[in-house]
Amino acid sequence: MSITFFENYLKILNMFLYFAKFLRMKKFFAYSMSFVLFGAFLCSCKQIKTFDSFNSMNTYMTVQVFSSNAKKGQEACDAVRDEICQLEKILSTTISESDVFKINNSGQGEVFVHLPVKELLDFSSYMYQKTDGLFNPAIYPLIREWGFTTENYKIVEQNRINELLPLTNFSKLTVTQAESENLPIKVHVSEGMQIDFGGIAKGYAGDKAVEVLCEHGIKSALLDLGGNIQALGKKIDGSLWTVGIKCPWNTEKVACAVKIESKAMVTSGGYERFFVGKDGKRYIHIFDPNTGCPAESNLESVTIVCTKGVYADSLSTSLFVMGKERAIDFWKSAGDFDFVLITKERELVYSAGLSGAIKLIYPFEKVSIIE
């Protein structure tokens, strides 16, 4: 073999090794860039939790949101707080400048109100008809007479109840358009009529809070507005939110848990706000508008799961007053929500739509699924 041939062979071999090294470097560089870009992608996808708590509408509220950065999350939480506190200033029965306070102290006059009052009055009118009067914001005079607004409780005599019942005819309240831009609605009530949105205000506030969060680009959040739960999207790991329902016989414990996504979940029960009269009987804060007295139901609690908080809020109290059988019949005719009923006989009854989403914790005597 000649020296020239050998030299040429070495040159070709070196050239090959150079290109091989170059290719390996390119591959390494490509892998490195992919790693950097993937890391940047993970950082951009990382969700930061922001938590806020405050008191409004006579209850303790919490908001937790997940966002791409702390500033965005805090701005969203602040906006939710501002929205709910502003609604309280409009809907409160005790703040003297609120629309509702002015309505309740107007005699037979007209009161100019903000748009949220009209929206709640329109919705209340719809639910008043849908529930045959069992949802009725105009029973405030009776609630006050029984002492539930001041905690100066008393058993009201039947003759006094008979005097107040005519003032609770919600259909006598009228709403008309006004020319004012700031206060575009006029409300007129009969003399002695008074309203209270306590049965739906938190649900309405929850709906508005979700709208605010969406406007701020939030896709995952959980709100607890004094027991009214409002979930936006899923948890950041892709799983559903898990929300407990209190055990009526031991409120420190959970009776069952429900998994939800982008839903409102509201529970009404007579086991937290009540008083025991001199007759030894327990009187709860949920009223039967037909009798003017605290409701007597075969249910301990009613939980509603649906897309709108205001709807869940109104249904939870209405179905409680209905009792087990009527509540089930109402659900069958409506079909646009799910429910969990806990009866005084320690039975758990829930709609088929929650199958697979509910976990039992308390050892119920009986469990029924309604198809």
Buried (B, 14 or more C-beta within 10 A) or exposed (E): EEEEEEEEEEEEEEEEEEEEEEEEEEEEEEEEEEEEEEEEEEEEEEBBEBEBEEEBBEEEBBBBBBBBEEEBBBBBBBBBBEBBBBBBEBBBBEEEEBBBBBBBEBEEEBBBBBEBBBBBBEBBBEBBEBBEBBBBBBBBBBBBBBBBBEEEBEBBEEEEBEBBBEBBBBEEBEBEEBEEEEBBBBBBBBEEBBBBBBBBBBBBBBBBBBEBBBEBEBBBBBBBBBBBBBBBBBBBEEEBBEBBBBBBEEEEEBBBBBBBEBBBBBBBBBBEEBBEEEEEEEBBBBBBBBBBBBBBBBBBBBBBBBEBBBBBBBBBBBBBBBBBEBBBEBBEEEEEBBBBBBBEEBBBBBBEBBEEBBEEEBEBEEEEEBE
